[in-house]
Amino acid sequence: MARKAIIFGNGLGMALDPQAFSLAQAMHDVWHLNDFLTGAERTLISQTLGDVNAIPQTEEQLDILHQAVGACKTLNRILSPQLHWLTPDGQNFPSAVAKYIQKVAARLHLVDADLPAAFVDPLIQFVMQTKTHVATLNYDRLLYGIFIDRGILSGYDGALVDGIYAAGFTDSNLLRKFGRSFGYYLHLHGSPLFYDDNRVVKKMLRSDLSMYNVNESEHIVLTHVRHKRSVIAASPLLLTYWSYLRFSLREADSIIVFGYSGCDTHLNEIITMHGHNKNITVVEWDGAGSQGSRSIYWSSLFGGCNVNLIQMSNILDFRAW
């Protein structure tokens, strides 16, 4: 069988448990954690959103926070021995937002749920046989955990490789050497497992992640779509993953886009660039709209590429890998 490229969006988790995997719910839950953000940090974040009682709940609000963080970082770089442009709380604002974003990603990763065997077993068998590339846009462990447990992700010897070993990440870890033909597992939006250790990106064990860890990771893309490129560009790890996405789409015989809303313009451009003359299958929930209107929507998003749209009441019933 030919190698494919499968891109999984957060519809995977939403099909399993729409409440547990809701970004808005995760943002709400993290905001109300005790002993996490200080009162001053909460006040600054709320005031940045325009109301002292405001609670972050949407990507549009993350857009505002991202702009404020950028401004604070700029002012923090202006060194003055006598007077700083920002108060101590303002100087710490980027750190507070980074902690909040990491916690939201961790909350989604720690959901105690598993994909049904009827869905995951055929997928695992297909990936093992074809070394099909897998790219994820979410922060959960649904695929990542089962791929480790079933031996698909097994260091340099796995059917798929993500390039992070005990010593950390380097792009050379993704090179195929010694006759290897593995595919790639690409965390396109990062993971709460990633952390920096003396400028080396490492990945903590799944068992080490908890809501009590404080990790101000720069390797999580949780922001409004207009800022995703800049967040990716600031992370050598994420930049490498997106570079390998282009390679993966070129190498793949066909592309499957699974449980993705279509809102990431950066991703759409890359699929458009490499999707012509390939079969592109989009698998989505049938509540997204009519077959006719959604077919037009997807063809437009992917620059006129030929798209085979499959709508299902439950996308976890999909088997045609």
C-alpha positions as CSV (number, residue, x, y, z in Angstrom):
1,M,0.0,0.0,0.0
2,A,1.1,3.5,-0.8
3,R,2.2,6.0,1.9
4,K,-0.3,8.7,2.8
5,A,-0.2,11.8,4.9
6,I,-3.0,12.1,7.5
7,I,-3.6,15.5,9.3
8,F,-5.7,15.2,12.4
9,G,-7.5,18.2,13.8
10,N,-9.3,18.7,17.2
11,G,-12.4,17.1,15.7
12,L,-10.8,13.8,16.8
13,G,-11.3,14.6,20.5
14,M,-14.6,16.4,19.9
15,A,-16.1,13.3,18.3
16,L,-15.1,11.3,21.4
17,D,-16.1,13.8,24.1
18,P,-17.1,17.4,23.0
19,Q,-17.2,18.7,26.5
20,A,-13.8,17.4,27.7
21,F,-12.0,18.4,24.5
22,S,-13.6,21.8,24.1
23,L,-11.0,24.6,24.0
24,A,-13.4,27.0,25.7
25,Q,-14.1,24.6,28.5
26,A,-10.3,24.0,29.0
27,M,-9.6,27.7,29.1
28,H,-12.4,28.1,31.7
29,D,-11.2,25.2,33.8
30,V,-7.6,26.4,33.9
31,W,-8.6,30.0,34.8
32,H,-10.4,28.7,37.9
33,L,-7.5,26.7,39.2
34,N,-6.4,27.6,42.7
35,D,-2.8,28.7,43.5
36,F,-1.9,29.1,39.8
37,L,-2.0,32.7,38.7
38,T,-1.6,35.4,41.2
39,G,-4.3,38.0,41.8
40,A,-2.2,40.6,40.0
41,E,-1.7,38.3,37.0
42,R,-5.4,37.6,36.7
43,T,-6.2,41.3,37.0
44,L,-3.7,42.2,34.2
45,I,-5.0,39.4,31.9
46,S,-8.7,40.4,32.5
47,Q,-8.0,44.1,32.0
48,T,-6.1,43.3,28.8
49,L,-9.3,41.7,27.6
50,G,-11.2,44.9,28.4
51,D,-13.0,44.0,31.7
52,V,-11.6,43.4,35.2
53,N,-14.0,40.4,35.4
54,A,-13.2,39.0,31.9
55,I,-12.3,35.3,31.6
56,P,-10.4,34.1,28.5
57,Q,-12.6,31.7,26.5
58,T,-11.9,32.2,22.8
59,E,-9.0,32.4,20.3
60,E,-10.1,36.0,19.6
61,Q,-9.2,36.8,23.2
62,L,-5.9,35.0,22.8
63,D,-5.3,37.4,19.9
64,I,-5.5,40.3,22.3
65,L,-3.3,38.6,24.8
66,H,-0.7,37.8,22.1
67,Q,-0.5,41.4,21.1
68,A,-0.1,42.6,24.7
69,V,2.6,39.9,25.3
70,G,4.5,41.1,22.2
71,A,4.4,44.7,23.4
72,C,5.6,43.7,26.9
73,K,8.5,41.7,25.4
74,T,9.5,44.7,23.3
75,L,9.5,47.0,26.4
76,N,11.4,44.4,28.5
77,R,14.2,44.5,25.9
78,I,14.7,48.2,26.5
79,L,17.3,48.3,29.2
80,S,17.5,51.3,31.5
81,P,19.4,51.4,34.8
82,Q,17.1,54.0,36.3
83,L,13.6,53.3,35.2
84,H,11.8,50.4,33.5
85,W,8.9,51.1,31.1
86,L,6.8,48.5,32.9
87,T,5.9,47.7,36.5
88,P,7.2,44.4,37.9
89,D,3.8,42.9,37.2
90,G,3.9,44.2,33.6
91,Q,7.4,42.8,33.2
92,N,6.1,39.4,34.3
93,F,3.0,39.5,32.0
94,P,4.5,37.4,29.2
95,S,5.4,34.7,31.7
96,A,1.9,34.7,33.2
97,V,0.3,34.3,29.8
98,A,2.8,31.5,28.8
99,K,1.9,29.6,32.0
100,Y,-1.8,30.0,31.3
101,I,-1.4,28.7,27.7
102,Q,0.7,25.8,28.8
103,K,-1.8,24.8,31.4
104,V,-4.7,24.9,28.9
105,A,-2.7,22.6,26.6
106,A,-1.9,20.3,29.6
107,R,-5.6,20.2,30.6
108,L,-6.5,18.9,27.1
109,H,-3.6,16.4,27.1
110,L,-4.7,15.0,30.5
111,V,-8.2,14.1,29.6
112,D,-8.7,10.5,30.6
113,A,-10.2,9.1,27.5
114,D,-9.3,6.6,24.8
115,L,-10.2,6.1,21.2
116,P,-12.4,3.1,20.5
117,A,-10.6,0.0,19.4
118,A,-12.8,-0.3,16.3
119,F,-11.3,3.0,15.1
120,V,-7.8,2.9,16.3
121,D,-6.9,-0.7,15.5
122,P,-7.3,-0.4,11.7
123,L,-5.5,2.9,11.8
124,I,-2.5,1.4,13.6
125,Q,-2.3,-1.5,11.3
126,F,-2.4,0.8,8.3
127,V,0.3,3.1,9.7
128,M,2.5,0.1,10.6
129,Q,2.2,-1.3,7.1
130,T,2.7,1.9,5.1
131,K,4.6,4.2,7.4
132,T,2.1,6.9,6.6
133,H,2.9,10.3,7.9
134,V,0.8,11.6,10.7
135,A,0.5,15.3,11.7
136,T,-1.6,16.5,14.6
137,L,-3.1,20.0,15.3
138,N,-4.3,19.2,18.8
139,Y,-2.7,18.9,22.3
140,D,-4.3,15.7,23.5
141,R,-2.7,12.3,23.9
142,L,-5.3,10.3,22.0
143,L,-3.0,9.3,19.1
144,Y,0.3,10.0,20.7
145,G,-0.3,7.7,23.7
146,I,-1.6,4.7,21.7
147,F,1.1,5.1,19.1
148,I,3.8,4.8,21.9
149,D,2.0,1.9,23.6
150,R,1.7,0.0,20.3
151,G,5.3,0.6,19.3
152,I,4.6,2.9,16.3
153,L,6.6,5.6,18.0
154,S,9.6,3.8,19.3
155,G,12.6,6.1,19.0
156,Y,14.6,5.8,15.8
157,D,13.2,2.3,15.3
158,G,9.6,3.1,15.1
159,A,7.3,3.2,12.0
160,L,7.0,6.9,12.8
161,V,9.6,9.3,14.2
162,D,9.1,12.7,15.9
163,G,12.8,13.4,16.5
164,I,12.9,13.9,20.2
165,Y,15.0,11.4,22.1
166,A,16.4,11.4,25.7
167,A,19.1,13.9,24.8
168,G,16.6,16.2,23.2
169,F,15.5,17.4,19.8
170,T,17.7,18.1,16.8
171,D,16.5,18.1,13.2
172,S,19.2,15.5,12.3
173,N,17.1,13.0,14.4
174,L,14.6,13.1,11.6
175,L,17.0,12.1,8.8
176,R,16.6,8.6,7.4
177,K,19.8,6.8,7.9
178,F,20.9,3.1,7.7
179,G,18.2,2.3,5.2
180,R,15.4,3.5,7.4
181,S,12.1,4.3,5.6
182,F,10.0,5.5,8.6
183,G,7.3,8.1,8.3
184,Y,7.0,11.2,10.5
185,Y,4.8,12.1,13.5
186,L,4.6,15.9,13.5
187,H,3.3,17.8,16.5
188,L,2.4,20.8,14.3
189,H,1.0,22.8,17.2
190,G,3.4,21.6,19.8
191,S,2.7,19.7,23.1
192,P,2.6,20.5,26.8
193,L,5.2,17.8,27.1
194,F,7.9,19.9,25.5
195,Y,10.2,22.0,27.6
196,D,13.6,23.8,27.2
197,D,16.7,22.5,29.0
198,N,19.8,24.7,28.4
199,R,18.5,25.7,24.9
200,V,17.7,22.1,24.1
201,V,14.1,21.1,23.5
202,K,13.2,17.9,25.5
203,K,10.0,16.0,26.1
204,M,8.9,14.9,29.5
205,L,7.3,11.5,30.1
206,R,3.6,11.4,29.9
207,S,3.5,10.3,33.5
208,D,5.4,13.4,34.6
209,L,2.8,15.9,33.2
210,S,0.3,17.2,35.6
211,M,-1.7,20.4,36.2
212,Y,0.8,21.2,39.0
213,N,3.8,21.5,36.6
214,V,4.8,25.0,35.7
215,N,6.3,25.1,32.2
216,E,6.5,28.3,30.2
217,S,7.0,26.5,26.9
218,E,7.6,28.4,23.7
219,H,6.6,25.3,21.7
220,I,2.8,25.5,21.9
221,V,0.7,27.1,19.1
222,L,-2.3,28.2,21.1
223,T,-3.2,31.6,19.7
224,H,-5.4,33.3,17.1
225,V,-4.7,32.2,13.5
226,R,-3.1,35.5,12.5
227,H,-0.3,34.9,15.0
228,K,0.4,31.2,14.5
229,R,3.1,31.8,11.9
230,S,5.1,34.0,14.3
231,V,4.8,31.5,17.2
232,I,6.0,28.7,14.9
233,A,8.9,30.8,13.6
234,A,10.0,31.5,17.2
235,S,10.4,27.7,17.9
236,P,13.1,25.8,16.0
237,L,11.2,22.6,16.9
238,L,7.9,23.7,15.4
239,L,9.7,25.3,12.5
240,T,11.3,21.9,11.7
241,Y,8.0,20.1,12.0
242,W,6.3,22.4,9.5
243,S,9.2,22.1,7.2
244,Y,8.8,18.3,7.3
245,L,5.1,18.6,6.8
246,R,5.9,20.0,3.3
247,F,8.2,17.1,2.7
248,S,5.6,14.6,3.9
249,L,2.9,16.0,1.7
250,R,5.2,15.9,-1.3
251,E,6.2,12.3,-0.6
252,A,2.7,11.1,0.2
253,D,0.6,9.4,-2.5
254,S,-2.6,11.1,-1.1
255,I,-3.7,13.3,1.8
256,I,-6.4,12.7,4.4
257,V,-7.6,15.7,6.4
258,F,-9.5,14.4,9.4
259,G,-11.6,16.4,11.9
260,Y,-10.2,19.8,10.9
261,S,-12.3,22.9,10.7
262,G,-10.4,24.6,7.9
263,C,-9.6,27.8,9.9
264,D,-5.8,27.6,9.8
265,T,-4.8,29.6,6.7
266,H,-1.2,28.7,7.1
267,L,-2.0,25.0,6.9
268,N,-4.4,25.5,4.0
269,E,-1.7,27.2,1.9
270,I,0.7,24.3,2.4
271,I,-2.0,21.7,1.5
272,T,-2.8,23.8,-1.6
273,M,0.8,24.0,-2.6
274,H,1.3,20.2,-2.4
275,G,-2.2,19.0,-3.0
276,H,-2.6,19.4,-6.7
277,N,-2.5,16.2,-8.7
278,K,-3.1,14.2,-5.4
279,N,-6.2,12.7,-3.9
280,I,-7.3,14.8,-1.0
281,T,-10.0,13.3,1.3
282,V,-11.6,15.4,4.0
283,V,-13.5,13.6,6.8
284,E,-15.8,15.8,8.8
285,W,-18.9,15.8,11.0
286,D,-22.0,16.0,9.0
287,G,-23.3,18.8,11.2
288,A,-20.8,21.2,9.7
289,G,-23.1,22.0,6.7
290,S,-24.6,20.4,3.6
291,Q,-22.5,18.2,1.3
292,G,-22.8,20.7,-1.6
293,S,-21.8,23.8,0.4
294,R,-19.0,22.1,2.3
295,S,-17.6,20.6,-0.9
296,I,-17.3,24.1,-2.4
297,Y,-15.9,25.4,0.9
298,W,-13.1,22.8,1.0
299,S,-12.2,23.2,-2.7
300,S,-12.0,26.9,-2.2
301,L,-9.8,26.6,0.9
302,F,-7.4,24.3,-0.9
303,G,-7.0,26.4,-4.0
304,G,-9.3,24.5,-6.3
305,C,-7.7,21.1,-5.5
306,N,-10.0,18.1,-6.1
307,V,-11.5,17.2,-2.7
308,N,-13.4,14.1,-1.8
309,L,-15.6,15.1,1.1
310,I,-16.8,12.4,3.5
311,Q,-19.4,13.5,6.0
312,M,-20.3,11.3,8.9
313,S,-22.5,11.6,12.0
314,N,-19.5,10.2,14.0
315,I,-16.2,10.5,12.3
316,L,-14.8,7.8,14.5
317,D,-16.7,5.4,12.3
318,F,-14.3,6.1,9.5
319,R,-12.3,3.0,8.4
320,A,-11.1,3.7,4.8
321,W,-7.5,4.6,5.4
